Amino acid sequence: MSLVEKLNWRYATKKFDHSKKLSAEQLNDLLAAVRLSPSSIGLQSYKVIVVEDPTVREQLRVAAHGQSQITDSSQLIIFASETNLDEAYVKNFIDLVAEKRQTARENLAGYEQMLTGKVNHLSEDQRLVWSNKQAYIALGVLLTAAAEMGIDACPMEGFNATHFDEILGLKEKGLATAVIAAVGFRAEGDNYGKLVKVRKPEEELFIHI
Ligand SMILES: Cc1cc2nc3c(=O)[nH]c(=O)nc-3n(C[C@H](O)[C@H](O)[C@H](O)COP(=O)(O)O)c2cc1C
């Protein structure tokens, strides 16, 4: 199957087969793809939380309108934005760049100044919105990678983010839930998988200039 055929195969899975789990290798590969997601300036101002604990997932399901994907999927992936995006955060990132690219810290001083200026320019709310955008890009990478690997997924924003943060203890960790995805394998009786895809016609969606 080509990538486009695989994207046509995927759908927002409503019913997962609870008995089917991702292998450790599949989960590793999926997370490896998510880790490679691009982000603005490369800051990756979010964390990706993999929830398997059944008790926690039962609580999360209540906070997500009872949606069965939360408990029946193989894993629940939470994309949580960093709420402490500040100069210290940028400094840590620059430290990592220096280490990975084997370059002296002082060579990156101008770059650090530029990034700090960008972050300082934003209000607290704007920083969170910005981080959420980056988290959604990672979600997109996860969905595409899952389709490529023949893994089912359901992106979800039908949940109470405040309750999620409380259940997962995210506030204390300087995080706030942005968006989530359930991953696993479709149940046979999930008729949503048989529905024809609804997408705008090309001439309506694309503008060529
Ligand atoms: C950000 C986002 C949030 C979504 N939230 C939910 C959700 O909470 N529950 C759900 O069943 N589907 C959810 N969906 C699935 C969409 O309804 C679905 O992707 C869309 O109707 C297109 O259908 P398809 O993905 O099956 O092709 C969400 C999708 C996205 C991208």
The ligand as a Gaussian input file, in Angstrom:
#p B3LYP/6-31G(d) Opt

LIG

0 1
 C       -7.846000      17.088000      17.105000
 C       -8.898000      16.038000      16.898000
 C       -9.786000      15.745000      17.917000
 C      -10.714000      14.727000      17.769000
 N      -11.503000      14.368000      18.840000
 C      -12.235000      13.236000      18.737000
 C      -12.873000      12.700000      19.902000
 O      -12.796000      13.229000      21.004000
 N      -13.573000      11.545000      19.759000
 C      -13.678000      10.890000      18.560000
 O      -14.307000       9.841000      18.504000
 N      -13.081000      11.390000      17.441000
 C      -12.359000      12.519000      17.515000
 N      -11.708000      13.007000      16.401000
 C      -11.843000      12.287000      15.132000
 C      -12.472000      13.110000      14.012000
 O      -13.856000      13.196000      14.208000
 C      -12.125000      12.441000      12.672000
 O      -10.717000      12.474000      12.526000
 C      -12.772000      13.139000      11.501000
 O      -14.172000      13.021000      11.562000
 C      -12.287000      12.548000      10.173000
 O      -12.532000      11.165000      10.130000
 P      -11.371000      10.066000       9.986000
 O      -10.250000      10.475000      10.892000
 O      -12.025000       8.790000      10.438000
 O      -10.965000      10.037000       8.557000
 C      -10.806000      14.034000      16.528000
 C       -9.921000      14.369000      15.499000
 C       -8.969000      15.336000      15.682000
 C       -7.990000      15.600000      14.566000

